[in-house]
């Protein structure tokens, strides 16, 4: 069976942090969160990685991923605002990327089988990659996708608030995702607000999306067909800010009866540097995983 591909969304790195600060080392060997995701994917049986980046950060980014070719087939693709369907042009003043759906579309030529999509700056945990790799090994229709669902209590920060996609699930399949843009930790549980004043409780057992998806090549066809329609509808209303999101397309397929998304459970804990204050706790968590034997002294040695 052909090994699945890992698609890593990293085009927003430079713009969000003014340089590649997401590549800040989280261990004494200088590895970043991304290196751990790559190691977990390699261990789980992925055979190729496609990095979606901006050409402006290519030189710095390739220094960070140097030597990876000994373990995985490696490709780099560029997400730029001018990568649009024929007949469309970049609106005046537009600098914002076109969103995660457009990012994956930019990687289309490098994908020829089942593939996973992750954020470059999120730590997902070995079990999440193994669970998704197992899904790919099973028989599934070309319009059956997967999403790794995290328990909210395992996907929070102690500093400030986070945005999470709250999942609605029936019989193990996703029926919808509601974006909650302001969720704060409350012990083992949480609370969200829409107006900054009134808070609604959220159980720590709520399943949320952390943008860890498993797709067949069918999604690429859907993205290609839906992107021009998205532009036609949204450019007149919001030319400089509208974004074409990957989950929106998956959701549309679900509601139109054209596809399904199986929710894969994981007990893994997500880690990320949402705030600068998060870095010490992420480094401590990685150190604990290394000490427990989960990772070798040298990741790719």
C-alpha positions, 0 to 999 in steps of 0.5 A: 500500500502506498504510504500516506503524505503529510501536508504541513501548512506553514505559509503563515509563519513569518507573517504571524510572528515576524520571522520563524519564531514558531521554530523556537527550540523546545528541547536541548537539541534545537528541535522545534514542535514541527520536528516532533510532528515530522518524527511522529509522522515518519514513525507512524508510516508516512512516506512524504511531506509537503511543506506549504510555505511562502517563497519569502521564508523559503531560505530560512525554512529549508535550513530548519528542515535540512537533512529530512530527505534521508527519512521522507520524500520532501517537497515545498510548494508556495502559497501566494496571493496571486495563485488564482484560477484563470480570469481572477486577479488579486484585489487592490490592497490584498496581502492576506493569504486566501486561507487553508483551503487555498493552501492545500489547493496549492499543494495539489500537484505534489499529492497523489494519494491519501494525505493528512493536513496539519499546522506547522506550529502545533504538537499533536502527539504520536498517537494522533498520527498512528490513529490517522495512519491506521484509518488510511490502511483501512478500506474507505470510500474516496469521499470518506475523510477523517478528522482527529478529535481532541478533548477540549481539556487536552487542547487548552492554554493556561495563558489567555484564550484560544479559538477552537472548532467545537464538533457535533458528532453522530455515530462517530461521524462529524455533522458540523463544526461551530467555531468558538473564537474565545474559549478560556480554561476553567479547571478541567473545563472551559467557558466561551464568550461571543461578546466578551461579557457573557460566558457559557460553560463548555465541558472539558470532554467536548470534542474539538478540531485542531486542524488535523485532517485525513483526506483522499485526493477527492478533496482536491477536486472539491477545492478546485471546483469550489474556489472560483465559486467562493471568489465570485460570492466573497470578493464583492463583499470582502475583497481584502479579508475573505478566506477559503477554509478547508473545514468549510469545504468538508462541511459543505460536502457533509451537508450536501450528502457528497462526503463524510468525515469520521471523527477519530478519538485521541487522548493525546495532549495538544501543545502550542505556543499560542502566547510567548508565556506558553513556551516554558510549559511546552518545553517542560512537556516535551522534556517529560515525554523524552524522559519517559522514553517516548522520543529518542535522544536524537530524533533523526539520528 
